[in-house]
């Protein structure tokens, strides 16, 4: 959404924050704390969370072209069947699930 508003640099910066933080945290969690795969997963989640906070701060400080108001959340359970039907129709239009490959 940020790129669509005409701020590609901010969009790139938000992705860089996530990637660089993950590159820094993952080796620390894996090798220093000996957390292995759990450390890599935690590094990814933390870096994505920091990036999300950055994006939320961006949208809270400016008047975005697209805004989300709080009455839209949480979604109503009454609307759930309609949303699922629409999403499944979209998946079917993309040939999902894919047909098995019969190359051999």
N, C-alpha and C positions, 0 to 999 in steps of 0.2 A: 504494500500500500504506500509505503514511503516513496518508493521509486516512481509509482504512478502519480504521486503528487508533484513530481518534478524535483525530487531531492535524491538523486542517485548516490551522492557522496555520503549522505546520512545512512542510506540503506547499506552501502558497502561498509561503512564504519560499524554498523550494528552487527554485520556478519563477521567482520574482522575481530570484534571484541569477543564474540563467541569462539571463534576458531583459535585465536591466540591464547585465550584463557584456557581452553581445552588442551592445547599443546603444552602449556606450562604445568597445568594441574595433573594431567594424566601420568606423566613420568614420576612426579612426586608421590602421587597416591599409589602407583604400582610398585616402584622400586624403593622409595624411602620408607613408606609405611607398610609395604609388603601386603597390599590389599588385592593385588592381582586384578582379575576382571571386574570385581566389585568396585575397585578404585577407578578403573577406566570408565565404568558406567556412572559413578558419582561425579567424576570430573566433567563428563558430558552433560549431565543434568544440571550441575552448578553453572557451567558456562552458558547453557541455554537459558537458565533462570536469570543470570546477570544480563544477558542480551535482551530478554523480555522486559526486565525492569528498565533498561535503557530505552527501549521502544515505547514503553508506557510513559516514561518521563517525557519523551519527545512529543507524544500525542497530548499529554496533559498541559504542556507549556505553549503549544501552538493551537491555532484553529485549523484542524485538518479538513481536507476536502471531504473525507468520509468519516463520519463519527458514529459511534455506537453508544446508544443511551441505555441507562440502567433498566428501564421498563422492559427491554428486550431480553433481559436475563432474570431469573433462570427461564429456560424454555418451558412452555406449558406441556404437560403430558398429553393433553388432548391433541396437540399438533404432531406428536411423535409418529403415528402411523403415516401421516401425509409426508413427513420428511423422509422416513424410511422408503416409502414408495418412490418418491422423487429420486433419491440417491441410487436405489436399485435400478431404476430406469436409466439413469445416467451411466451406471456401470454396464448395463446390457448394451447400450449404444456404443460402448467402446470394446465390444466383444469380450466382456469379462464374465465368467472366468475363461481363460484362453483354452482353446481346444488342444488336446494332447498332440504332440509332434509325432508324425508318422513318417519320418524321413527315411527310416531303415526298413 
